[in-house]
């Protein structure tokens, strides 16, 4: 899997994931940082990373750019 984008919120990451999956691109989301352990406001500092397969990375990047989610 290759990192394709980072997002400040989980909601934005899931929107991008859903869009890519609608084009047949398999995705995985990973949360980094303290938010998954300590979800208190202000505790979040890690970011949300979206991963796709190496073979679909270029197509995914183009779609994200086209849809303004880069």
C-alpha atoms as a printed R data frame, in Angstrom:
   type eleno elety resid chain resno       x      y       z
1  ATOM     1    CA   UNK     A     1   0.000  0.000   0.000
2  ATOM     2    CA   UNK     A     2   1.143  3.530  -0.745
3  ATOM     3    CA   UNK     A     3   0.282  6.705   1.137
4  ATOM     4    CA   UNK     A     4  -1.778  8.851  -1.194
5  ATOM     5    CA   UNK     A     5  -3.136 11.657   1.011
6  ATOM     6    CA   UNK     A     6  -3.412 13.019   4.542
7  ATOM     7    CA   UNK     A     7  -6.486 14.667   6.040
8  ATOM     8    CA   UNK     A     8  -7.099 16.749   9.162
9  ATOM     9    CA   UNK     A     9 -10.367 14.948  10.004
10 ATOM    10    CA   UNK     A    10 -11.643 11.386   9.766
11 ATOM    11    CA   UNK     A    11 -14.758 12.628   7.963
12 ATOM    12    CA   UNK     A    12 -12.715 14.106   5.114
13 ATOM    13    CA   UNK     A    13 -10.709 10.899   4.827
14 ATOM    14    CA   UNK     A    14 -13.872  8.784   4.586
15 ATOM    15    CA   UNK     A    15 -15.320 11.092   1.921
16 ATOM    16    CA   UNK     A    16 -12.168 10.650  -0.179
17 ATOM    17    CA   UNK     A    17 -12.147  6.892   0.505
18 ATOM    18    CA   UNK     A    18 -15.760  6.576  -0.615
19 ATOM    19    CA   UNK     A    19 -15.107  8.520  -3.793
20 ATOM    20    CA   UNK     A    20 -12.073  6.393  -4.678
21 ATOM    21    CA   UNK     A    21 -13.939  3.171  -3.920
22 ATOM    22    CA   UNK     A    22 -16.748  4.296  -6.249
23 ATOM    23    CA   UNK     A    23 -14.092  4.184  -9.002
24 ATOM    24    CA   UNK     A    24 -13.019  0.678  -7.969
25 ATOM    25    CA   UNK     A    25  -9.917  1.727  -6.026
26 ATOM    26    CA   UNK     A    26  -9.348 -0.166  -2.774
27 ATOM    27    CA   UNK     A    27  -8.324  2.088   0.125
28 ATOM    28    CA   UNK     A    28  -7.259  1.901   3.739
29 ATOM    29    CA   UNK     A    29  -7.425  4.660   6.347
30 ATOM    30    CA   UNK     A    30  -5.067  4.890   9.307
31 ATOM    31    CA   UNK     A    31  -5.298  7.309  12.198
32 ATOM    32    CA   UNK     A    32  -2.029  8.484  13.707
33 ATOM    33    CA   UNK     A    33  -1.510 10.212  16.998
34 ATOM    34    CA   UNK     A    34  -3.413 10.475  20.231
35 ATOM    35    CA   UNK     A    35  -6.941 10.938  18.918
36 ATOM    36    CA   UNK     A    36  -7.647  7.217  18.742
37 ATOM    37    CA   UNK     A    37  -6.563  6.729  22.365
38 ATOM    38    CA   UNK     A    38  -7.597 10.066  23.884
39 ATOM    39    CA   UNK     A    39 -10.438 11.556  21.818
40 ATOM    40    CA   UNK     A    40 -10.654 14.745  23.908
41 ATOM    41    CA   UNK     A    41 -10.764 18.027  21.976
42 ATOM    42    CA   UNK     A    42  -7.278 19.347  21.348
43 ATOM    43    CA   UNK     A    43  -5.635 15.964  21.949
44 ATOM    44    CA   UNK     A    44  -5.453 15.163  18.259
45 ATOM    45    CA   UNK     A    45  -2.063 15.664  16.661
46 ATOM    46    CA   UNK     A    46  -1.390 12.833  14.251
47 ATOM    47    CA   UNK     A    47  -3.413 13.133  11.072
48 ATOM    48    CA   UNK     A    48  -5.435 10.701   9.025
49 ATOM    49    CA   UNK     A    49  -3.613  8.897   6.217
50 ATOM    50    CA   UNK     A    50  -5.245  7.321   3.164
51 ATOM    51    CA   UNK     A    51  -3.463  4.399   1.481
52 ATOM    52    CA   UNK     A    52  -4.078  2.706  -1.874
53 ATOM    53    CA   UNK     A    53  -2.306 -0.091  -3.735
54 ATOM    54    CA   UNK     A    54   0.876  0.814  -5.598
55 ATOM    55    CA   UNK     A    55  -0.798 -0.191  -8.871
56 ATOM    56    CA   UNK     A    56  -3.679  2.261  -8.350
57 ATOM    57    CA   UNK     A    57  -1.717  5.121  -6.760
58 ATOM    58    CA   UNK     A    58  -1.416  7.280  -9.879
59 ATOM    59    CA   UNK     A    59  -5.101  6.918 -10.753
60 ATOM    60    CA   UNK     A    60  -6.087  7.669  -7.144
61 ATOM    61    CA   UNK     A    61  -3.881 10.771  -7.020
62 ATOM    62    CA   UNK     A    62  -5.403 12.042 -10.263
63 ATOM    63    CA   UNK     A    63  -8.946 11.490  -8.972
64 ATOM    64    CA   UNK     A    64  -8.207 13.245  -5.685
65 ATOM    65    CA   UNK     A    65  -6.706 16.183  -7.558
66 ATOM    66    CA   UNK     A    66  -9.671 16.309  -9.938
67 ATOM    67    CA   UNK     A    67 -12.110 16.294  -7.021
68 ATOM    68    CA   UNK     A    68 -10.103 18.765  -4.943
69 ATOM    69    CA   UNK     A    69  -9.212 16.367  -2.112
70 ATOM    70    CA   UNK     A    70  -5.442 16.456  -2.425
